[in-house]
Structure formats: structure tokens, C-alpha cells
């Protein structure tokens, strides 16, 4: 399965100059009552930014995928966000673990209130492995755009500094959890929150780094 996943991704890169998009990314749909669907304009805007500035060739709209669905293996990058509760069944946790150790990548963006739930549920995915803070020297902060001081701050919640946490499998960062940053809000249409353009650009640049890292670490 890992070889098939890697082959899919390499074929996508080989055709990056083709006229039609060659690869898709997805949003994770989950149970528990949390608003997995929030930030409706965020991923289309991030995709557009990556296609324009990183010369990627991603479909303009994200797909929606359940954690238990075998189709998740089609996506090199899966994004998850929300404010509330998250529950992974045993089957979902098992499938998500297989996806991640097979070369997949999960970005979890705390839209405020997600932290305690995702930390609990990811222990089902990787028992005994808790999130650790990703050092500022990690390549995810040093793709095309340099963030030597870590994540940018988009929106204030609890007067805390933004932090990037990760789960690692055999030395590879497989899940990146952005906390107290609110990157997804920064990717939204400017009319949604009225953030200064400089804030939106920094959020999009960090998002582009995350996508770039996910696509190039197989």
C-alpha cells in the first residue's frame, strides 16, 4: 500500500506542468459534534495560493473524506479543523494510523477549542505517542517561506503564543497540529474577518509551507 501511495504522489509531481490539475487534497470529516466544516473558503484560497506561488497543480476545491474511508489514501495532504468535540472510532483510528504511516500527512488546525479533543483522539491513532512541540529549526518552517520564529499569529484567543505540535513516526512528521495560531482563519476570504493583508499573507505562506512539506516528504 505504501508503494502504491508513493507512486500516486510521484505521478502527480511528474505531471505538474499539465494543463489539468493532477492531485487533490482533502478535508477530514469526523464525528463527535465538532464543526469539521468550518472555514469554508480557507482551503480553496490556500490551494490557489499554492498553485500560483509554488507552481503546484492542485484541484481548486478540496474533497471531503471520512477517517474510516479507504479513499483517504488518495490524498497526500488532509486538513482538519474545528472548535469542538472529536471522536474517532476504533476503525477510524486504525485506518488513520495506516494512512499516516503509509506516507500520508494530517494537518490539524485548532480553530479554538479543539485542542483537548484532538490530543485525546490521536492517542487512539498512535497509542503512547503524545504531541511534542516542533522545533523552529524543523524543515516545515523553512520551505519556500522562512518562519524562524515558528507559526504566525492570526487571531488572539487566550493570550498565548502560537505553537506547532507534531506526531512523529520513525522520525517523520506525520501530523502537524497548529495551536493558538488560527491559520485557517487567515486563509479565509478577506471579507470574512477583515484581517490586514499582511496577516493573511503570512498565514497563507505558512500554509503553503505545510502543503509543500507534506508533498515532498515521501
Secondary structure, 3 states (H helix, E strand, C coil): CHHHHHHHHHHHHHCCCCCCCCECCEEEECECCCCCCCCCCHHHHHHHHHHHHCCCCECCCCEEEECCCHHHHHCCCEEEEECCCCECCHHHHHHHHHHHHCCCCEEEEECCCCHHHHHHHHHHHCCCCCCEECCCCCHHHECCCECCCCCCCCCCCCCCCCEEEEEEECCEEEEEEEECCCHHHHHCCHHHHCCCHHHHHHHHHHHHHHHHHHHCCC
